[in-house]
Amino acid sequence: MKIFVNILAFLLFFFAVVSVLGWAAYQKENSRVVVNKPHIFEIKQGSSVNQIIQNLQNQQITVHSLWFKIMGYNQQSIHKLKAGEYELKQGLTTSQLLTLLASGKSRQYSITFPEGWTFKQMLQKISETPYLQQTLTNIDNETLMARLNADYKHPEGLFFPDTYFFDKNNTDFSVLKKAYLKMQTVLQQQWDKRTTDLVITSPYQTLILASIIEKETAVANERTLISGVFSRRLQKGMRLQTDPTIIYGMGDRYKGNIRYQDLRESTPYNTYVINGLPPTPIAMPGKAAIYAALHPAKGSSIYFVSRGNGTHVFSTTLNEHNKAVNKYQRSNK
């Protein structure tokens, strides 16, 4: 019995010593710096813990395999390490490294779509953007819009112009989806705050009118004035007669000039020929243009012409308009 007690005491002492030493070693490892210089480290989709550890060690990030796993289990992060590209700053400890890799705060890239761009320009930009996985090659518009669960088959104007951030190897579709959902949000918010007695009757018509306003002027205080002109023309049954719609309808045939025959050409977008709005937006309108479409300025002007410096002259009568055209357009030719 005495021998048994002695063995038990020894074992208890042994385990106590091991526990103390183990705890001390754990604490030492916990505070040990494993990143000695800045690194960009990528966890690829589907990587195992062992593969992650091996890749860290291959980049001279001095993690210890056993301690990395033990700390990961203790922090409940070992099975939460997320795919992505991470910026590892000098001085990170094993514990801090695990926290970062489990946070999902990976390195971000960005892509910007300016106001007034067409969907064709948007797709071109996406195809030229590094680190985006290209999945939309040769996809037709109807299939794309179906994947977005959109109510429309034509994509023009349905994406919000903005800067979007993405992780390395995100898909091009994921960026498009962000832009689409943001446009839906912004459009609905603006529609809910619209003024009364509008000639346009739906959010989609708002996008169409806003896209024309976007292409007509970049001058902030003119947007609602131009919206007012277009709204009054629509109310009076007058054709919009706006050049950006002609240019859009011409597509790649447009070479910088609108000729007389272009004004008379029958296309769905030639507002010198068709009545009302064109069938779709002609570009991506920004928030300010959407606001302007829903808040047309009061007044009586039904014409406007460019001064050639980005601003416009607004006129109430055709006689006034012709004088402005002669002054600012024909005299400059």
Secondary structure, 3 states (H helix, E strand, C coil): CHHHHHHHHHHHHHHHHHHHHHHHHHHHHHCCECCCCCEEEEECCCCCHHHHHHHHHHCCCCCCHHHHHHHHHHHCCCCCCCCEEEEECCCCEHHHHHHHHHHCCCCEEEEECCCCCCHHHHHHHHHCCCCCECCCCCCCHHHHHHHCCCCCCCCCCCCCCCEEEEECCCEHHHHHHHHHHHHHHHHHHHHHCCCCCCCCCCHHHHHHHHHHHHHHCCCHHHHHHHHHHHHHHHHHCCCCCCHHHHHHHHHHHCCCCCCHHHHHCCCCCCCCCCCCCCCCCCCCCCHHHHHHHHCCCCCCCCEEEECCCCCEEEECCHHHHHHHHHHHCHHHC
